[in-house]
Amino acid sequence: MFPDFFMHIGQALDLVSRYDSLRNPLTSLGDYLDPELISRCLAESGTVTLRKRRLPLEMMVWCIVGMVLERKEPLHQIVNRLDIMLPGNRPFVAPSAVIQARQRLGSEAVRRVFTKTAQLWHNATPHPHWCGLTLLAIDGVFWRTPDTPENDAAFPRQTHAGNPALYPQVKMVCQMELTSHLLTAAAFGTMKNSENELAEQLIEQTGDNTLTLMDKGYYSLGLLNAWSLAGEHRHWMIPLRKGAQYEEIRKLGKGDHLVKLKTSPQARKKWPGLESSLGNRTGIQGDKTDDATEQADAEK
């Protein structure tokens, strides 16, 4: 019985997998992108769209999303596959017309579409909570851009041992909900921007009742303090920097200590209102200090 059962299950999964792989991912965009939301984002960004154009800007937003799903296809082919031209027009569109429409669209409307859809999808998803908190994490990534003079001027290349990178690069710091892997916020910059600088832009986009996990690259007491003060119950957890100066206040439990971390004059200068020390909670095992968090309540 069981061998037959698993054989049928395996066949079913194989069929589903093959069916899903043959689906055109561009045909179901309407299930996820609300046309009214796109129009609202265009209006809020001050982008003017003319309905009589062959490629209205609402349709170009769909095209940008299509570029993400079909990265290997030229932009004008994505437009043709999406069939997003106005009724009654020729069945195909010239590549130059697509480029001009993309330039008219700009970036602000696309940014608003990302922000609003991220909020909607995040709020609509029933995420599991830990102690009443939504679990988030932030991390950085580099994106290579086409090697063009325009990109080279806008996005300085990273250098290794004095040698420039092969491509201009964009730096991104993103925030993700851990159980669903949904992106909830993102910030972009050049290689001249530190990840801490980009992480600062995520503070106002982070919701209340959250615990954000960070790696040691984001260890900045000014950033962490601002993060927790920006709303209600906005907690963070990060590996404690090696050599961090702290004063132990009391022991909360086995390997669990309440401490005061000392801030530097440079941090206090950059972050007005930052005190000389911050009360934090750390995990200490012998002479090894692991993680730090601002959550000092021993009951949590």
CYANA upper distance limits for C-alpha pairs under 8 A (distance plus 0.5 A):
  1 MET  CA      5 PHE  CA      6.64
  2 PHE  CA      6 PHE  CA      6.63
  3 PRO  CA      7 MET  CA      6.55
  4 ASP  CA      8 HIS  CA      6.70
  5 PHE  CA      9 ILE  CA      6.74
  6 PHE  CA     10 GLY  CA      6.42
  7 MET  CA     11 GLN  CA      6.66
  8 HIS  CA     12 ALA  CA      6.60
  9 ILE  CA     13 LEU  CA      6.65
 10 GLY  CA     14 ASP  CA      6.61
 11 GLN  CA     15 LEU  CA      6.68
 12 ALA  CA     16 VAL  CA      6.69
 13 LEU  CA     17 SER  CA      6.51
 14 ASP  CA     18 ARG  CA      6.66
 15 LEU  CA     19 TYR  CA      6.50
 16 VAL  CA     20 ASP  CA      6.50
 17 SER  CA     21 SER  CA      6.65
 18 ARG  CA     22 LEU  CA      6.86
 19 TYR  CA     23 ARG  CA      7.03
 24 ASN  CA     28 SER  CA      8.36
 25 PRO  CA     29 LEU  CA      7.95
 25 PRO  CA     69 LEU  CA      7.53
 26 LEU  CA     66 GLY  CA      6.74
 26 LEU  CA     69 LEU  CA      7.92
 26 LEU  CA     81 ARG  CA      8.36
 26 LEU  CA     82 LEU  CA      6.96
 27 THR  CA     82 LEU  CA      7.61
 28 SER  CA     32 TYR  CA      8.04
 29 LEU  CA     33 LEU  CA      6.56
 29 LEU  CA     62 TRP  CA      8.33
 30 GLY  CA     34 ASP  CA      7.30
 33 LEU  CA     37 LEU  CA      8.01
 33 LEU  CA     38 ILE  CA      8.17
 33 LEU  CA    117 THR  CA      8.23
 34 ASP  CA     38 ILE  CA      7.07
 35 PRO  CA     39 SER  CA      6.81
 35 PRO  CA     58 GLU  CA      8.14
 36 GLU  CA     40 ARG  CA      6.62
 37 LEU  CA     41 CYS  CA      6.71
 37 LEU  CA    113 VAL  CA      7.91
 38 ILE  CA     42 LEU  CA      6.79
 38 ILE  CA     58 GLU  CA      6.83
 38 ILE  CA     61 VAL  CA      7.95
 38 ILE  CA    113 VAL  CA      6.89
 39 SER  CA     43 ALA  CA      6.76
 39 SER  CA     58 GLU  CA      6.92
 40 ARG  CA     44 GLU  CA      6.64
 41 CYS  CA     45 SER  CA      6.62
 41 CYS  CA    109 ALA  CA      6.02
 41 CYS  CA    110 VAL  CA      8.39
 41 CYS  CA    112 ARG  CA      6.27
 41 CYS  CA    113 VAL  CA      6.61
 42 LEU  CA     46 GLY  CA      6.83
 42 LEU  CA     47 THR  CA      5.71
 42 LEU  CA     48 VAL  CA      7.82
 42 LEU  CA     58 GLU  CA      8.16
 42 LEU  CA    109 ALA  CA      5.73
 43 ALA  CA     47 THR  CA      6.50
 43 ALA  CA     48 VAL  CA      7.81
 44 GLU  CA    109 ALA  CA      8.23
 45 SER  CA    108 GLU  CA      6.46
 45 SER  CA    109 ALA  CA      5.95
 45 SER  CA    112 ARG  CA      8.29
 47 THR  CA    105 LEU  CA      7.47
 47 THR  CA    109 ALA  CA      7.77
 49 THR  CA     56 PRO  CA      6.56
 49 THR  CA     57 LEU  CA      6.12
 49 THR  CA     58 GLU  CA      8.13
 50 LEU  CA     56 PRO  CA      6.70
 50 LEU  CA     57 LEU  CA      8.33
 51 ARG  CA     56 PRO  CA      6.33
 52 LYS  CA     56 PRO  CA      8.04
 54 ARG  CA     85 MET  CA      6.54
 54 ARG  CA     86 LEU  CA      6.31
 54 ARG  CA     89 ASN  CA      7.86
 55 LEU  CA     59 MET  CA      6.89
 55 LEU  CA     60 MET  CA      7.36
 55 LEU  CA     84 ILE  CA      8.14
 55 LEU  CA     85 MET  CA      6.34
 55 LEU  CA     86 LEU  CA      7.56
 55 LEU  CA     97 ALA  CA      8.48
 55 LEU  CA     98 VAL  CA      8.05
 55 LEU  CA    101 ALA  CA      7.19
 56 PRO  CA     60 MET  CA      7.16
 56 PRO  CA    101 ALA  CA      8.23
 57 LEU  CA     61 VAL  CA      6.98
 57 LEU  CA    101 ALA  CA      7.39
 57 LEU  CA    104 ARG  CA      8.17
 57 LEU  CA    105 LEU  CA      6.49
 58 GLU  CA     62 TRP  CA      7.51
 59 MET  CA     63 CYS  CA      6.92
 59 MET  CA     84 ILE  CA      6.55
 59 MET  CA     85 MET  CA      8.15
 60 MET  CA     64 ILE  CA      6.79
 60 MET  CA    101 ALA  CA      7.45
 60 MET  CA    102 ARG  CA      7.12
 60 MET  CA    105 LEU  CA      7.76
 61 VAL  CA     65 VAL  CA      7.09
 61 VAL  CA    105 LEU  CA      8.42
 61 VAL  CA    110 VAL  CA      7.21
 62 TRP  CA     66 GLY  CA      6.71
 63 CYS  CA     67 MET  CA      6.72
 63 CYS  CA     75 LEU  CA      8.18
 63 CYS  CA     78 ILE  CA      7.20
 63 CYS  CA     79 VAL  CA      6.58
 63 CYS  CA     82 LEU  CA      8.09
 64 ILE  CA     68 VAL  CA      7.26
 65 VAL  CA     69 LEU  CA      7.15
 66 GLY  CA     70 GLU  CA      6.48
 66 GLY  CA     78 ILE  CA      7.02
 66 GLY  CA     82 LEU  CA      8.45
 67 MET  CA     71 ARG  CA      5.81
 67 MET  CA     73 GLU  CA      8.07
 67 MET  CA     75 LEU  CA      7.28
 67 MET  CA     78 ILE  CA      7.50
 70 GLU  CA     78 ILE  CA      8.13
 73 GLU  CA     77 GLN  CA      7.00
 73 GLU  CA     78 ILE  CA      7.12
 74 PRO  CA     78 ILE  CA      7.05
 75 LEU  CA     79 VAL  CA      7.02
 75 LEU  CA     95 PRO  CA      7.95
 75 LEU  CA     98 VAL  CA      7.68
 76 HIS  CA     80 ASN  CA      6.91
 76 HIS  CA     93 VAL  CA      7.34
 76 HIS  CA     94 ALA  CA      7.40
 76 HIS  CA     95 PRO  CA      5.56
 76 HIS  CA     98 VAL  CA      6.45
 77 GLN  CA     81 ARG  CA      6.62
 78 ILE  CA     82 LEU  CA      6.54
 79 VAL  CA     83 ASP  CA      6.79
 79 VAL  CA     84 ILE  CA      6.85
 79 VAL  CA     85 MET  CA      8.28
 79 VAL  CA     93 VAL  CA      8.13
 79 VAL  CA     98 VAL  CA      8.32
 80 ASN  CA     84 ILE  CA      7.67
 80 ASN  CA     85 MET  CA      8.45
 80 ASN  CA     91 PRO  CA      8.01
 80 ASN  CA     92 PHE  CA      6.40
 80 ASN  CA     93 VAL  CA      7.40
 85 MET  CA     89 ASN  CA      7.50
 93 VAL  CA     97 ALA  CA      7.38
 93 VAL  CA     98 VAL  CA      7.88
 94 ALA  CA     98 VAL  CA      7.28
 95 PRO  CA     99 ILE  CA      6.93
 96 SER  CA    100 GLN  CA      6.75
 97 ALA  CA    101 ALA  CA      6.68
 98 VAL  CA    102 ARG  CA      6.66
 99 ILE  CA    103 GLN  CA      6.79
100 GLN  CA    104 ARG  CA      6.83
101 ALA  CA    105 LEU  CA      6.76
102 ARG  CA    106 GLY  CA      7.15
105 LEU  CA    109 ALA  CA      7.72
106 GLY  CA    110 VAL  CA      8.11
107 SER  CA    111 ARG  CA      6.67
108 GLU  CA    112 ARG  CA      6.80
109 ALA  CA    113 VAL  CA      6.77
110 VAL  CA    114 PHE  CA      6.80
111 ARG  CA    115 THR  CA      6.72
112 ARG  CA    116 LYS  CA      6.53
113 VAL  CA    117 THR  CA      6.48
114 PHE  CA    118 ALA  CA      6.44
115 THR  CA    119 GLN  CA      6.82
115 THR  CA    184 THR  CA      8.27
115 THR  CA    185 ALA  CA      7.39
116 LYS  CA    120 LEU  CA      6.65
117 THR  CA    121 TRP  CA      6.45
118 ALA  CA    122 HIS  CA      6.42
118 ALA  CA    182 LEU  CA      8.14
118 ALA  CA    183 LEU  CA      7.07
118 ALA  CA    184 THR  CA      5.83
118 ALA  CA    185 ALA  CA      7.73
119 GLN  CA    123 ASN  CA      6.52
119 GLN  CA    184 THR  CA      7.06
120 LEU  CA    124 ALA  CA      6.56
121 TRP  CA    125 THR  CA      6.69
122 HIS  CA    182 LEU  CA      7.42
122 HIS  CA    184 THR  CA      7.29
127 HIS  CA    134 THR  CA      7.75
127 HIS  CA    179 THR  CA      7.19
127 HIS  CA    180 SER  CA      7.67
128 PRO  CA    134 THR  CA      7.82
128 PRO  CA    179 THR  CA      7.56
129 HIS  CA    133 LEU  CA      5.71
129 HIS  CA    134 THR  CA      5.66
129 HIS  CA    135 LEU  CA      7.39
130 TRP  CA    134 THR  CA      7.12
130 TRP  CA    135 LEU  CA      7.56
131 CYS  CA    300 LYS  CA      8.03
132 GLY  CA    209 ASN  CA      7.57
133 LEU  CA    209 ASN  CA      5.50
133 LEU  CA    210 THR  CA      5.23
133 LEU  CA    211 LEU  CA      6.55
134 THR  CA    177 GLU  CA      7.97
134 THR  CA    209 ASN  CA      6.92
134 THR  CA    210 THR  CA      5.08
134 THR  CA    211 LEU  CA      6.63
135 LEU  CA    177 GLU  CA      6.46
135 LEU  CA    178 LEU  CA      6.29
135 LEU  CA    179 THR  CA      8.03
135 LEU  CA    210 THR  CA      6.51
135 LEU  CA    211 LEU  CA      5.64
135 LEU  CA    212 THR  CA      6.65
135 LEU  CA    213 LEU  CA      8.23
136 LEU  CA    175 GLN  CA      7.21
136 LEU  CA    176 MET  CA      6.00
136 LEU  CA    177 GLU  CA      5.05
136 LEU  CA    178 LEU  CA      6.01
136 LEU  CA    210 THR  CA      7.42
136 LEU  CA    211 LEU  CA      6.46
136 LEU  CA    212 THR  CA      4.99
136 LEU  CA    213 LEU  CA      6.66
137 ALA  CA    175 GLN  CA      6.13
137 ALA  CA    176 MET  CA      5.93
137 ALA  CA    177 GLU  CA      7.17
137 ALA  CA    178 LEU  CA      7.19
137 ALA  CA    212 THR  CA      5.49
137 ALA  CA    213 LEU  CA      5.01
137 ALA  CA    214 MET  CA      6.49
138 ILE  CA    173 VAL  CA      7.29
138 ILE  CA    174 CYS  CA      6.04
138 ILE  CA    175 GLN  CA      4.88
138 ILE  CA    176 MET  CA      6.86
138 ILE  CA    199 ALA  CA      8.49
138 ILE  CA    212 THR  CA      7.66
138 ILE  CA    213 LEU  CA      7.14
138 ILE  CA    214 MET  CA      6.27
139 ASP  CA    173 VAL  CA      6.06
139 ASP  CA    174 CYS  CA      6.32
139 ASP  CA    175 GLN  CA      7.36
139 ASP  CA    214 MET  CA      7.56
139 ASP  CA    215 ASP  CA      7.99
140 GLY  CA    171 LYS  CA      7.70
140 GLY  CA    172 MET  CA      6.00
140 GLY  CA    173 VAL  CA      4.67
140 GLY  CA    174 CYS  CA      6.82
140 GLY  CA    195 GLU  CA      7.16
141 VAL  CA    171 LYS  CA      6.56
141 VAL  CA    172 MET  CA      5.82
141 VAL  CA    173 VAL  CA      6.92
142 PHE  CA    169 GLN  CA      6.86
142 PHE  CA    170 VAL  CA      6.19
142 PHE  CA    171 LYS  CA      5.20
142 PHE  CA    172 MET  CA      6.68
143 TRP  CA    169 GLN  CA      5.97
143 TRP  CA    170 VAL  CA      5.58
143 TRP  CA    171 LYS  CA      6.91
143 TRP  CA    172 MET  CA      8.10
144 ARG  CA    167 TYR  CA      6.37
144 ARG  CA    168 PRO  CA      6.48
144 ARG  CA    169 GLN  CA      5.10
144 ARG  CA    170 VAL  CA      6.97
145 THR  CA    151 ASN  CA      7.53
145 THR  CA    167 TYR  CA      6.80
145 THR  CA    168 PRO  CA      6.04
145 THR  CA    169 GLN  CA      6.26
145 THR  CA    170 VAL  CA      7.71
146 PRO  CA    151 ASN  CA      7.56
146 PRO  CA    167 TYR  CA      7.33
146 PRO  CA    168 PRO  CA      7.68
147 ASP  CA    151 ASN  CA      7.14
147 ASP  CA    152 ASP  CA      7.34
147 ASP  CA    167 TYR  CA      6.02
147 ASP  CA    168 PRO  CA      6.84
148 THR  CA    152 ASP  CA      6.57
149 PRO  CA    153 ALA  CA      6.71
150 GLU  CA    154 ALA  CA      6.81
151 ASN  CA    155 PHE  CA      6.16
151 ASN  CA    168 PRO  CA      6.82
152 ASP  CA    156 PRO  CA      6.54
152 ASP  CA    157 ARG  CA      7.81
152 ASP  CA    168 PRO  CA      6.03
155 PHE  CA    168 PRO  CA      6.04
155 PHE  CA    169 GLN  CA      6.39
155 PHE  CA    170 VAL  CA      6.93
155 PHE  CA    190 THR  CA      6.01
155 PHE  CA    191 MET  CA      7.63
156 PRO  CA    168 PRO  CA      6.52
156 PRO  CA    169 GLN  CA      7.43
156 PRO  CA    190 THR  CA      7.19
156 PRO  CA    191 MET  CA      6.82
156 PRO  CA    192 LYS  CA      7.90
157 ARG  CA    164 PRO  CA      6.38
157 ARG  CA    165 ALA  CA      6.09
157 ARG  CA    166 LEU  CA      8.39
157 ARG  CA    167 TYR  CA      7.21
157 ARG  CA    168 PRO  CA      5.35
157 ARG  CA    169 GLN  CA      6.47
157 ARG  CA    191 MET  CA      7.35
158 GLN  CA    164 PRO  CA      6.29
158 GLN  CA    165 ALA  CA      5.97
158 GLN  CA    168 PRO  CA      8.26
158 GLN  CA    169 GLN  CA      7.87
158 GLN  CA    191 MET  CA      6.76
159 THR  CA    163 ASN  CA      5.63
159 THR  CA    164 PRO  CA      4.68
159 THR  CA    165 ALA  CA      6.22
160 HIS  CA    164 PRO  CA      6.86
160 HIS  CA    165 ALA  CA      7.73
169 GLN  CA    190 THR  CA      7.44
169 GLN  CA    191 MET  CA      7.28
170 VAL  CA    188 PHE  CA      7.50
170 VAL  CA    189 GLY  CA      6.58
170 VAL  CA    190 THR  CA      5.64
170 VAL  CA    191 MET  CA      7.02
171 LYS  CA    188 PHE  CA      6.21
171 LYS  CA    189 GLY  CA      5.67
171 LYS  CA    190 THR  CA      5.89
171 LYS  CA    191 MET  CA      6.42
171 LYS  CA    193 ASN  CA      8.23
171 LYS  CA    195 GLU  CA      8.44
172 MET  CA    186 ALA  CA      7.44
172 MET  CA    187 ALA  CA      6.21
172 MET  CA    188 PHE  CA      5.03
172 MET  CA    189 GLY  CA      6.95
172 MET  CA    195 GLU  CA      8.39
172 MET  CA    198 LEU  CA      8.10
173 VAL  CA    186 ALA  CA      6.23
173 VAL  CA    187 ALA  CA      5.88
173 VAL  CA    188 PHE  CA      7.07
173 VAL  CA    195 GLU  CA      7.02
173 VAL  CA    198 LEU  CA      6.70
173 VAL  CA    199 ALA  CA      6.90
174 CYS  CA    183 LEU  CA      7.44
174 CYS  CA    184 THR  CA      8.23
174 CYS  CA    185 ALA  CA      6.30
174 CYS  CA    186 ALA  CA      4.69
174 CYS  CA    187 ALA  CA      6.89
175 GLN  CA    183 LEU  CA      6.25
175 GLN  CA    184 THR  CA      6.08
175 GLN  CA    185 ALA  CA      5.61
175 GLN  CA    186 ALA  CA      6.61
175 GLN  CA    202 LEU  CA      8.19
176 MET  CA    181 HIS  CA      6.24
176 MET  CA    182 LEU  CA      6.05
176 MET  CA    183 LEU  CA      4.87
176 MET  CA    184 THR  CA      6.03
176 MET  CA    185 ALA  CA      7.79
177 GLU  CA    181 HIS  CA      5.80
177 GLU  CA    182 LEU  CA      5.93
177 GLU  CA    183 LEU  CA      6.94
177 GLU  CA    184 THR  CA      7.22
178 LEU  CA    182 LEU  CA      8.08
185 ALA  CA    202 LEU  CA      7.07
185 ALA  CA    205 GLN  CA      6.94
185 ALA  CA    206 THR  CA      8.20
186 ALA  CA    202 LEU  CA      7.36
187 ALA  CA    198 LEU  CA      6.18
187 ALA  CA    199 ALA  CA      7.72
187 ALA  CA    201 GLN  CA      6.94
187 ALA  CA    202 LEU  CA      7.44
188 PHE  CA    198 LEU  CA      7.24
189 GLY  CA    193 ASN  CA      6.46
189 GLY  CA    198 LEU  CA      7.53
193 ASN  CA    197 GLU  CA      6.81
193 ASN  CA    198 LEU  CA      7.60
194 SER  CA    198 LEU  CA      7.16
195 GLU  CA    199 ALA  CA      6.50
195 GLU  CA    217 GLY  CA      8.30
195 GLU  CA    218 TYR  CA      7.71
196 ASN  CA    200 GLU  CA      6.82
196 ASN  CA    217 GLY  CA      8.32
196 ASN  CA    218 TYR  CA      6.19
196 ASN  CA    220 SER  CA      8.18
196 ASN  CA    223 LEU  CA      8.05
197 GLU  CA    201 GLN  CA      7.75
198 LEU  CA    202 LEU  CA      7.74
199 ALA  CA    203 ILE  CA      7.57
199 ALA  CA    218 TYR  CA      8.48
200 GLU  CA    223 LEU  CA      7.21
201 GLN  CA    205 GLN  CA      8.08
202 LEU  CA    206 THR  CA      6.75
203 ILE  CA    226 ALA  CA      8.18
203 ILE  CA    227 TRP  CA      6.15
203 ILE  CA    230 ALA  CA      7.48
204 GLU  CA    230 ALA  CA      7.52
206 THR  CA    210 THR  CA      8.39
206 THR  CA    234 ARG  CA      8.41
207 GLY  CA    231 GLY  CA      8.04
207 GLY  CA    234 ARG  CA      7.78
208 ASP  CA    231 GLY  CA      6.31
208 ASP  CA    232 GLU  CA      5.61
208 ASP  CA    233 HIS  CA      6.19
208 ASP  CA    234 ARG  CA      5.90
209 ASN  CA    232 GLU  CA      6.89
209 ASN  CA    233 HIS  CA      5.21
209 ASN  CA    234 ARG  CA      6.07
209 ASN  CA    235 HIS  CA      8.08
210 THR  CA    233 HIS  CA      7.03
210 THR  CA    234 ARG  CA      5.61
210 THR  CA    235 HIS  CA      6.44
211 LEU  CA    234 ARG  CA      6.76
211 LEU  CA    235 HIS  CA      5.08
211 LEU  CA    236 TRP  CA      5.68
211 LEU  CA    237 MET  CA      7.75
212 THR  CA    234 ARG  CA      8.33
212 THR  CA    235 HIS  CA      6.76
212 THR  CA    236 TRP  CA      5.09
212 THR  CA    237 MET  CA      6.83
213 LEU  CA    236 TRP  CA      6.33
213 LEU  CA    237 MET  CA      5.51
213 LEU  CA    238 ILE  CA      6.67
214 MET  CA    218 TYR  CA      6.95
214 MET  CA    236 TRP  CA      7.87
214 MET  CA    237 MET  CA      6.77
214 MET  CA    238 ILE  CA      5.59
214 MET  CA    239 PRO  CA      8.29
215 ASP  CA    219 TYR  CA      8.13
215 ASP  CA    238 ILE  CA      6.24
215 ASP  CA    239 PRO  CA      6.91
216 LYS  CA    238 ILE  CA      6.67
216 LYS  CA    239 PRO  CA      5.92
216 LYS  CA    240 LEU  CA      7.58
216 LYS  CA    241 ARG  CA      7.15
218 TYR  CA    238 ILE  CA      8.46
219 TYR  CA    223 LEU  CA      8.38
219 TYR  CA    224 LEU  CA      8.05
219 TYR  CA    238 ILE  CA      7.69
219 TYR  CA    239 PRO  CA      8.44
219 TYR  CA    240 LEU  CA      8.12
219 TYR  CA    241 ARG  CA      7.42
220 SER  CA    224 LEU  CA      6.64
220 SER  CA    267 ALA  CA      8.37
221 LEU  CA    225 ASN  CA      6.36
221 LEU  CA    263 THR  CA      7.22
221 LEU  CA    267 ALA  CA      7.84
222 GLY  CA    226 ALA  CA      6.66
222 GLY  CA    267 ALA  CA      6.51
222 GLY  CA    268 ARG  CA      7.83
222 GLY  CA    270 LYS  CA      8.29
222 GLY  CA    271 TRP  CA      6.25
222 GLY  CA    274 LEU  CA      7.02
223 LEU  CA    227 TRP  CA      6.58
224 LEU  CA    228 SER  CA      6.93
224 LEU  CA    236 TRP  CA      7.82
225 ASN  CA    229 LEU  CA      6.77
225 ASN  CA    274 LEU  CA      8.13
226 ALA  CA    230 ALA  CA      6.57
227 TRP  CA    234 ARG  CA      7.35
227 TRP  CA    235 HIS  CA      8.21
227 TRP  CA    236 TRP  CA      8.35
228 SER  CA    232 GLU  CA      8.35
228 SER  CA    233 HIS  CA      7.61
228 SER  CA    234 ARG  CA      5.39
228 SER  CA    235 HIS  CA      6.17
228 SER  CA    236 TRP  CA      7.77
228 SER  CA    294 GLU  CA      8.18
229 LEU  CA    234 ARG  CA      7.88
230 ALA  CA    234 ARG  CA      7.88
235 HIS  CA    293 THR  CA      7.79
235 HIS  CA    294 GLU  CA      7.13
235 HIS  CA    295 GLN  CA      7.13
236 TRP  CA    293 THR  CA      6.21
236 TRP  CA    294 GLU  CA      7.25
236 TRP  CA    295 GLN  CA      8.48
237 MET  CA    291 ASP  CA      7.22
237 MET  CA    292 ALA  CA      6.20
237 MET  CA    293 THR  CA      5.11
237 MET  CA    294 GLU  CA      8.10
238 ILE  CA    291 ASP  CA      6.01
238 ILE  CA    292 ALA  CA      5.96
238 ILE  CA    293 THR  CA      7.13
239 PRO  CA    290 ASP  CA      6.25
239 PRO  CA    291 ASP  CA      4.66
239 PRO  CA    292 ALA  CA      6.47
240 LEU  CA    244 ALA  CA      7.52
240 LEU  CA    282 THR  CA      8.45
240 LEU  CA    289 THR  CA      7.31
240 LEU  CA    290 ASP  CA      6.38
240 LEU  CA    291 ASP  CA      5.64
240 LEU  CA    292 ALA  CA      6.01
244 ALA  CA    261 LEU  CA      7.93
244 ALA  CA    262 LYS  CA      8.40
245 GLN  CA    261 LEU  CA      6.51
245 GLN  CA    262 LYS  CA      6.19
246 TYR  CA    259 VAL  CA      6.78
246 TYR  CA    260 LYS  CA      5.76
246 TYR  CA    261 LEU  CA      4.77
246 TYR  CA    262 LYS  CA      6.23
247 GLU  CA    259 VAL  CA      5.88
247 GLU  CA    260 LYS  CA      5.54
247 GLU  CA    261 LEU  CA      7.09
247 GLU  CA    262 LYS  CA      8.46
248 GLU  CA    257 HIS  CA      7.51
248 GLU  CA    258 LEU  CA      6.69
248 GLU  CA    259 VAL  CA      4.76
248 GLU  CA    260 LYS  CA      6.92
249 ILE  CA    257 HIS  CA      8.04
249 ILE  CA    258 LEU  CA      5.98
249 ILE  CA    259 VAL  CA      5.57
249 ILE  CA    260 LYS  CA      7.47
250 ARG  CA    257 HIS  CA      6.52
250 ARG  CA    258 LEU  CA      5.90
250 ARG  CA    259 VAL  CA      7.64
251 LYS  CA    256 ASP  CA      6.68
251 LYS  CA    257 HIS  CA      4.96
251 LYS  CA    258 LEU  CA      6.64
252 LEU  CA    256 ASP  CA      5.84
252 LEU  CA    257 HIS  CA      5.79
252 LEU  CA    258 LEU  CA      7.15
252 LEU  CA    298 ALA  CA      6.63
253 GLY  CA    257 HIS  CA      7.43
255 GLY  CA    283 GLY  CA      5.73
255 GLY  CA    284 ILE  CA      5.26
255 GLY  CA    285 GLN  CA      5.92
256 ASP  CA    281 ARG  CA      7.64
256 ASP  CA    282 THR  CA      6.49
256 ASP  CA    283 GLY  CA      5.38
256 ASP  CA    284 ILE  CA      6.76
257 HIS  CA    281 ARG  CA      6.19
257 HIS  CA    282 THR  CA      5.88
257 HIS  CA    283 GLY  CA      6.86
257 HIS  CA    284 ILE  CA      7.44
258 LEU  CA    279 GLY  CA      7.63
258 LEU  CA    280 ASN  CA      6.40
258 LEU  CA    281 ARG  CA      5.08
258 LEU  CA    282 THR  CA      6.95
258 LEU  CA    296 ALA  CA      7.15
259 VAL  CA    279 GLY  CA      6.31
259 VAL  CA    280 ASN  CA      5.86
259 VAL  CA    281 ARG  CA      6.42
259 VAL  CA    282 THR  CA      7.51
260 LYS  CA    277 SER  CA      6.28
260 LYS  CA    278 LEU  CA      5.68
260 LYS  CA    279 GLY  CA      4.98
260 LYS  CA    280 ASN  CA      6.41
261 LEU  CA    277 SER  CA      5.75
261 LEU  CA    278 LEU  CA      5.66
261 LEU  CA    279 GLY  CA      6.98
261 LEU  CA    280 ASN  CA      7.34
262 LYS  CA    276 SER  CA      6.44
262 LYS  CA    277 SER  CA      4.82
262 LYS  CA    278 LEU  CA      7.11
263 THR  CA    267 ALA  CA      7.02
263 THR  CA    268 ARG  CA      7.56
263 THR  CA    275 GLU  CA      7.74
263 THR  CA    276 SER  CA      5.73
263 THR  CA    277 SER  CA      5.94
263 THR  CA    278 LEU  CA      7.96
264 SER  CA    268 ARG  CA      6.89
264 SER  CA    276 SER  CA      7.85
265 PRO  CA    269 LYS  CA      6.64
266 GLN  CA    270 LYS  CA      6.83
267 ALA  CA    271 TRP  CA      6.44
267 ALA  CA    274 LEU  CA      8.12
268 ARG  CA    272 PRO  CA      6.43
268 ARG  CA    273 GLY  CA      7.66
268 ARG  CA    274 LEU  CA      5.78
268 ARG  CA    275 GLU  CA      7.52
268 ARG  CA    276 SER  CA      8.03
279 GLY  CA    294 GLU  CA      7.24
279 GLY  CA    296 ALA  CA      7.97
280 ASN  CA    292 ALA  CA      7.14
280 ASN  CA    293 THR  CA      6.21
280 ASN  CA    294 GLU  CA      4.96
280 ASN  CA    295 GLN  CA      7.17
280 ASN  CA    296 ALA  CA      6.59
281 ARG  CA    292 ALA  CA      6.10
281 ARG  CA    293 THR  CA      5.74
281 ARG  CA    294 GLU  CA      6.39
281 ARG  CA    295 GLN  CA      6.79
281 ARG  CA    296 ALA  CA      5.99
282 THR  CA    289 THR  CA      7.53
282 THR  CA    290 ASP  CA      7.44
282 THR  CA    291 ASP  CA      6.09
282 THR  CA    292 ALA  CA      4.95
282 THR  CA    293 THR  CA      7.00
283 GLY  CA    289 THR  CA      6.36
283 GLY  CA    290 ASP  CA      5.88
283 GLY  CA    291 ASP  CA      6.10
283 GLY  CA    292 ALA  CA      7.33
284 ILE  CA    288 LYS  CA      6.22
284 ILE  CA    289 THR  CA      4.93
284 ILE  CA    290 ASP  CA      6.70
285 GLN  CA    289 THR  CA      6.87
285 GLN  CA    290 ASP  CA      8.35
295 GLN  CA    300 LYS  CA      8.20
